[in-house]
Every structure is written in structure tokens, then in C-alpha cells.
């Protein structure tokens, strides 16, 4: 792999990793921006996710009928919104003035929309044979990706450099409404989503991991296009971006194109690092959400970042406890005691770059009390502290982990995403291929040691949904 991989860094700081795979005349790419919810400022939660949406709105050349005329229309729209918002957030807003300012804003919005060519960025990619166009935002990263035929490398260079050189935040407030609806669906109207948001927010007292990537509703209702532009200027400098291209590529032909197109983007200062360290918890925390939904029990424990030497040990604990019907928690809670209908776990909650959470959850069976579920989970965690795992359990983990990693690497897109993540987190893409060695090195004593250090009451945050009865209505017999 190393002979087929080229790392090229532009003078402006943008890092490109080119991986040759000549099996088919296609290539995939992923660009990772080292920014997510953890980098947002107070009052601006959700802005990283918002900019992910805006990155598809086009540029000064794409997505517009006439940018010289659109630009002043966008400025009038922004000014009208700022005036409306200032009155809305005033200590004593005047209702009549507020209504007029909203009317002025809506008119300016309609005027700016008249210049928009909707979805032109995506349509260009689809018309040229592109597939898988998408992006996502997490707690500490934003990712952009799609695939193209191998003879469209220059098109890729043009499109991707344009959207980071000349982004236009058109239809900003309409798209903000889309993001607000996303929050309603994922959190406000979704009891498990609300429970997880409150769990994470409770577990993190100081570190910005406690902020939701989708943003708080009041922030979504208030941040402005000017704040989004400032966010882009701060966090989307070339030195904060990594791009991996995998497929039918010739680095000698691609690198000059990278220099020509991406080299146009001016260097900017690196954004400030996150310096806040979450203090030791010092005592169990509990979150109770009362809702008419199905009862859910979750308990989470602080653990080190993915780059920590014990990361593979946490992966082993995760696998042994919850991977499949033969896992310990499934056998105990679902098969034997029948107090849960499903169990599982999640690591890297909410993100892998900084110390984060490992969590186990159970969907309670009808009538099963939470304290019985809690006792059953703790019994399995305590076993890991005092007893060596069976050789067969550890062997299964190692076999499954190798197979999963190799499966992810089979596709151009999967390999590209893995390489981009390892380059971002470790600063060296080769760490991906050292992962197999770290998996093989895990021993039973490592699991006992890490379990004893992690699964303690003082390090635990518990969250549960307690099911409430629907309100009584006339005629229902109550």
C-alpha cells in the first residue's frame, strides 16, 4: 500500500493523500474539515452542521443566474434579517415594528431567491457520472465525499476548490429552517435522541463535547449568515483540511491539477485548538426523562481518545459485551433473564478525537424495572474486572475486527474515509495499517486492567426513560 500512496501538501497547508487502485476507471474522495460541534462558540451551536448544508449551495459561478446582481440582493437580505433579529431580541420588542421588519425580510429573501439555480452543484456531478454525493457533521469533524469516473479528476479539482474558495451562502435562512426541522425529527420529537443529548450534556461538565452537533433550537433560531461566514473563514483554511483520493489515479498527472486549482486558495492561520480538559467526574450522575415512549436504560463511562494506546482494548470490551447474540449482555439480559428486548453499545460518543464516552444500553422488556437491568449490566462489567475473558471470546473479537477493517477497505470510498480519519487523528495515515497489530496485541490482562479503571460508579453517567401513562380522556374508563 505504501508504494501506491502519495502524500502531497500544498504550500497553503492543504494535505492530499493519493492512493492508486487501478481495478476500475473510477475514483472516490473524502475531504475532512477538522471542525465540528466541539469548535463552536457559545450561542452558535449547530453552525458546523449548518455550514455543511451551505457547502452545497454553490459558488460565485455555480448556483446563480447572475452573481453580480445576486450579490447586492444577498446583502439586502442579510441586512433585513439583522434588523428583524435585533428587534426580536430587544428587551421590549415593538410588535408592529417586528411585523413590518419580518415583512421586509421576507421580501428581500424572495428577491435574492430569484437569482438561484437550485441544486446546480449536485446536478453537475450527477450529469458527469458522479455518485454518492453527501456530507456529514460530527462532534469534531465535517466530511464531504462522492465518486467520479477517472477521467473527471480535473472536474473534481475545479468543483471542490471552487466551493472552498468562493462559497456563496445563498438561501441561508431557508436552509436554516431545514436544519431546525432536522433537530425536531432527531431530538425534540425523538425520545431516544433527547435522552442521548441529555446524557452527553450531563456527562461533560467542561468540555465542548457536551454540545449537540445538531445545535440547540434557540441558537439555530438566532445565528446569522455573517456568523456563518466568519465560522467558515476561521475553520476552513487549507491547513485545517485533509483530502484523500482513492482509485484509478496517476499522481504525476493529478498533483499539477491540485496545485493549479487548490493552490489558488490563500493560506490562513490555523484555528485555535480546544484546550479545555474534562475534569474527573468524581461521582455518578443520573438523567431521568419521563415520556410515553418505550423505556430505555443507558449508562456511559468516560474513556480516552481513539489515539490512546488502549483503544483496541476498549474495542475488545465493546465486542465481548454487545456484539451479536453470543455477547455477554445479550445472553444475560435478553436470552436468560428476559428483562430486555435489545442491548447494544456505542463508543466514540460523541466523537473520537478527544476523551469521550463508552455507553451500553438496553431496551427494557415489558414490566422489567430499570434497577434489575442496571444490576444485570453491572454484574457483567464486574466480571470483566475480576475474571479473564475466555480465549474463544477474545479470538472472536480479533477475527471480527480484522474482517470488519478489511471489508471497509475494499471499496475506494471506504478506504478513503479510513485513511482520512487516521491522517486527521494521528497525523499519519500509516496508523491505519498498524491497527491490526494493536488488535492482535490485546490480552486478557489488558481487559481486566481497563475494565477496573473505567467501569466505576464515580465515572458513570446513567440516563433512562421512565414510561408515563397517557393522560386520561373522557370515556376511556379512568
JOCORRA-V165260 format. One record per backbone hydrogen bond with DSSP energy under -0.5 kcal/mol. CO is the residue of the C=O (numbers start at 1). NH is the residue of the N-H. Records with the same first field share a line. If there is no record, write none. Layout:
CO = NH, NH
//
This chain:
1 = 4
2 = 5
4 = 20
6 = 8, 18
8 = 10, 16
10 = 13
14 = 10
15 = 243
16 = 8, 18
17 = 19, 245
18 = 6, 20
19 = 247
24 = 26
25 = 150
26 = 248
27 = 148
28 = 246
29 = 146
30 = 244
31 = 33, 144
32 = 34, 242
33 = 35, 142
36 = 39
37 = 40
41 = 44
44 = 47
46 = 50
47 = 51
48 = 52
49 = 53
50 = 54
51 = 55
53 = 56
54 = 57
58 = 168
62 = 59
63 = 117
66 = 69, 70
67 = 71
68 = 72
69 = 73
70 = 74
71 = 75
72 = 76
73 = 77
74 = 78
75 = 79
76 = 80
77 = 81
78 = 82
79 = 83
80 = 84
81 = 85
82 = 86
83 = 87
84 = 88
85 = 89
87 = 90
90 = 93
93 = 95
94 = 98
95 = 99
96 = 100
97 = 101
98 = 102
99 = 103
100 = 104
101 = 105
102 = 106
103 = 107
104 = 108
105 = 109
106 = 110
107 = 111
108 = 112
109 = 113
110 = 114
112 = 115
113 = 116
115 = 65
116 = 118
117 = 120
119 = 123
120 = 124
121 = 125
122 = 126
123 = 127
124 = 128
125 = 130
126 = 129
128 = 149
131 = 147
134 = 145
136 = 143
138 = 37
139 = 38
141 = 138
142 = 33
143 = 136
144 = 31
145 = 134
146 = 29
147 = 131
148 = 27
149 = 152
150 = 153
152 = 156
153 = 157
154 = 158
155 = 159
156 = 160
157 = 161
158 = 162
159 = 163
160 = 164
161 = 164, 165
162 = 166
166 = 60
167 = 169
168 = 170
169 = 172
171 = 175
172 = 176
173 = 177
174 = 178
175 = 179
176 = 180
177 = 181
178 = 182
179 = 183
180 = 184
181 = 185
182 = 186
183 = 187, 188
184 = 189
187 = 190, 194
190 = 194
191 = 195
192 = 196
193 = 197
194 = 198
195 = 199
196 = 200
197 = 201
198 = 202
199 = 203
200 = 204
203 = 205
207 = 210
208 = 211
212 = 215
216 = 219, 220
217 = 221
219 = 222, 223
224 = 228
225 = 229
226 = 230
227 = 231
228 = 232
229 = 233
230 = 234
231 = 235
232 = 236
237 = 240
238 = 241
240 = 34
241 = 15
242 = 32
243 = 17
244 = 30
245 = 19
246 = 28
247 = 21, 249
249 = 251
250 = 253, 254
251 = 255
253 = 257
254 = 257, 258
255 = 259
256 = 260
257 = 261
258 = 262, 263
261 = 264
262 = 265
266 = 238
273 = 275
285 = 462
287 = 464
288 = 290
289 = 291, 466
291 = 468
295 = 364
296 = 465
297 = 362
298 = 463
299 = 360
300 = 461
301 = 358
303 = 356
305 = 308
308 = 311
310 = 313, 314
311 = 315
312 = 316
313 = 317
314 = 318
315 = 319
316 = 320
317 = 321
318 = 322
319 = 323
320 = 328
321 = 329, 330
322 = 324
324 = 327
327 = 331
328 = 332
329 = 333, 334
330 = 334, 335
331 = 336
332 = 337
333 = 339, 340
339 = 365
342 = 363
344 = 361
346 = 359
348 = 350
349 = 357
350 = 139
352 = 306
356 = 303
357 = 349
358 = 301
359 = 346
360 = 299
361 = 344
362 = 297, 364
363 = 341, 342
365 = 368
369 = 372, 373
370 = 374
371 = 375
372 = 376
373 = 377
374 = 378
375 = 379
376 = 380
377 = 381
378 = 382
379 = 383
380 = 384
381 = 385
382 = 385, 386
383 = 387
390 = 393, 394
391 = 395
392 = 396
393 = 397
394 = 398
395 = 399
396 = 400
397 = 401
398 = 402
399 = 403
400 = 404
401 = 405
402 = 406
403 = 407
404 = 408
405 = 409
407 = 410, 411
411 = 415
412 = 416
413 = 417
414 = 418
415 = 419
416 = 420
417 = 421
418 = 422
419 = 423
420 = 424
421 = 425
422 = 426, 427, 428
423 = 427
428 = 431
429 = 432
430 = 433, 434
431 = 434, 435
432 = 435
434 = 438
435 = 439
436 = 440
437 = 441
439 = 442
443 = 446, 447
444 = 448
445 = 449
446 = 450
447 = 451
448 = 452
449 = 453
450 = 454
451 = 455
454 = 456
456 = 459
457 = 460
458 = 283
459 = 302
460 = 285
461 = 300
462 = 287
463 = 298
464 = 289, 466
465 = 296, 467
466 = 291
473 = 476
//
